[in-house]
Every structure is written in C-alpha cells, then in structure tokens.
Amino acid sequence: MIAHNILTAYDFTKPQHEAWIKKEMGVIGMRLKYELEGKSVLELEPIREQKKVLQPQEVFQNKFQNLMTYENA
C-alpha cells in the first residue's frame, strides 16, 4: 500500500484509490473502505426475544426429585 501512497486510513478512503482497492482487495477491501467512510455494509439483526431458561435452583430441584424417584423405585 505504501507504493500507492496509502499510509493512513484517510488515504485508503480517497476516491483515486478505489480502482486499486477493487482490483487488489476485492469485496472485502471495498467493504473496509465503506466502513471507514461511515457507511454501514452489514445490517444489524434485531434482538430476538430470549427463551425462558431454568434457574439453577429449579434445575437442582428437578435433578434431586428425579434421584429420589429412582432411589424409591
């Protein structure tokens, strides 16, 4: 990149380097350029509602009840 006078992130975003970035770095280089310019290239996924999980106490109680059931059988 030094050979093309790209020394900083700002230099990387200059329009005169776009053809070189496309040729040498491909899609990933262009995505990097757009991100440095403040353009989002990936959409954020919405936060999914979390499923209810058992609390540790509930898990212990269930295991203990299962153990007691096996011992009594």
C-alpha positions in Angstrom: 0.0 0.0 0.0 2.9 2.3 0.6 3.7 2.1 -3.1 0.3 3.6 -3.8 0.7 6.3 -1.2 -1.8 4.7 1.2 -0.3 5.5 4.6 -3.4 6.2 6.7 -7.0 5.1 6.9 -7.9 8.5 5.4 -5.6 7.8 2.4 -7.4 4.4 2.0 -10.7 6.2 1.6 -9.7 8.6 -1.1 -11.5 8.1 -4.4 -8.3 7.8 -6.5 -7.5 4.5 -4.8 -10.9 2.9 -5.4 -9.9 1.0 -8.6 -6.7 -0.4 -6.9 -8.8 -1.5 -3.8 -11.3 -3.3 -6.1 -8.5 -5.0 -8.1 -6.2 -5.9 -5.2 -8.5 -6.4 -2.3 -11.9 -7.2 -3.8 -15.2 -7.1 -2.0 -13.5 -7.1 1.5 -11.4 -4.1 0.6 -14.4 -2.2 -0.6 -16.4 -3.1 2.5 -13.5 -1.8 4.6 -13.4 1.4 2.6 -17.1 2.0 3.0 -16.9 1.3 6.8 -14.1 3.8 7.1 -16.3 6.3 5.3 -19.0 5.7 7.9 -21.3 3.7 5.5 -22.7 0.5 7.1 -22.2 -2.5 4.9 -23.9 -5.1 7.1 -27.4 -4.7 8.6 -27.8 -5.3 12.2 -30.1 -8.2 13.2 -32.9 -7.4 15.5 -32.5 -8.8 19.1 -34.6 -11.9 19.4 -36.7 -12.5 22.5 -34.9 -14.7 24.8 -36.4 -18.1 25.7 -37.1 -18.8 29.3 -34.4 -20.8 30.9 -34.5 -22.8 34.1 -32.9 -21.2 37.0 -30.1 -23.1 38.7 -32.3 -23.8 41.8 -35.0 -25.2 39.6 -32.5 -27.5 37.8 -31.2 -28.7 41.1 -34.7 -29.4 42.4 -35.6 -31.4 39.3 -32.4 -33.5 39.5 -32.9 -34.1 43.2 -36.6 -35.1 42.6 -35.5 -37.5 39.8 -32.8 -39.0 42.0 -35.3 -39.5 44.9 -37.7 -41.2 42.4 -35.0 -43.6 41.2 -34.0 -44.5 44.8 -37.5 -45.2 45.9 -38.3 -47.4 42.9 
